[in-house]
Amino acid sequence: MATHTTHRAHTTDTTHAPRTPRATRARTVFFDEIGGPEVLTLREVALDEPGPGEVRVRVDAVGLNRAEALFRSGDYYYPATLPGSRLGYEASGVVESVGAGVTAFAPGDPVLTGPGIEMSAQGVYAERVVLPVDSVLPRPAPLDAVTGAALWLAYSSAYGGLVEVGGLRAGDHVVINAASSGVGVAAIQTAARIGAFPVAVTRTAAKRQRLLDLGAARVIVSDEEDVPKEVRRLTDGRGAELVFDAVGGPGLPELATAATTGGTVVTYGWLGGGTMRMPLNWPLTVHGYNNVEMTSTAEGRRRVNAFLASGVQDGSLRPVVGEVLHGLERIGDAHRLLESNAHVGKVVVTVEHGDG
């Protein structure tokens, strides 16, 4: 386990300020400028009661995603509204109260957040959040708060990208790069669940055995092996039916040569930066995947949630938590860990409530 220097987020001094009841206030993570983890701060804000169609959730844990680090650093596909942007898509907690017209949830229900959140205004790095009911879903019963915070975004992205867009089928080979990330692990398990062969790509050999233990059929170490050449060796020269790409950028054309003629490339991330130059004569289908498109409709959410709930119940989908940090004060440390790529699975931060 890596050793990390603690950098506590700044907190407003409320020692002498009048306080309203704890249930209507929440420490919340904000940032006022683009930058590294050091720009993250904690502030206490007042919460309104949920209005019609809204739910108030006591957050017990937040799951970090690479998207949030990109958002904080100004590299995400939509910009933060500054100053005073919030942050975070994914939280696990308990319903505290519901607004008029909400019948799907009641106080005390364990829930997750994720669909349809706009981070600047609705980011869930907080003690409590008020969200539209469509941005909240039941937490599958076998999962506790910490494990629940590692489920929704990673596994919905894997299901949507692999199955709904990529058309992955039993017997197919799928190449998964950034395989030790939250989405990468989810993609390995999702592919295995439907009977496909997940070929995990990781940069160093240190993560090979862990990825095999998590369900990868093969692991290719990109710092030591030629990925397209190795994929073709594993598939008797055919190539993979699907490439599931988290990196994009200038390296995508070479990675895509691991696909079979007539195969599919689904790219869902842009960690590589830069411009992708696509050959005009590629015998491939290339899709850009945005999880919002999959989860913005009631029908899309229904299919995603059914797949996730059934997979958790039968044990084939097992959210992996790489490291847990305790307290929102550790959010800067959590972002540093996320960007170090030293972990396998999800980085989770627990939220500690003084009111028990």
KAJOWO-V525283 format. One line per field, one symbol per residue. burial: I if it has 9 or more other C-alpha atoms within 8 Angstrom, else O. A space follows every 50 residues. Layout:
burial = ???
This chain:
burial = OOOOOOOIIOOOOOOOOOOOOOOIIIIIIIIIOIIOIIIIIIIIOOIOII IOIIIIIIIIIIIIIOOIIIIIIIOIOOOIOOOIIIIIIIIIIIIIIIIO OIOOOIIOIIIIIIIIIOIIOIIIIIIIIIIIIOIIOOIIOOIOIIIIII IIIIIIIIIIIIIOIIOIIOOIIIIIIIIIIIIIIIIIIIIIIOIIIIII IIOIOOIIOOIIOIIIIOIIIIOOOOIIOIIIOOIOOIIIIIIIIIIIII IIIOIIIIIIOOIIIIIIOIOIIOOIOOOOOOOIOOIOIOIOOIIIOOOI IOOIIOIIIOIIIOOIIOIIIIOIIIIIIIIIIIIIIIOOOOIIIIIIII IIOOOO
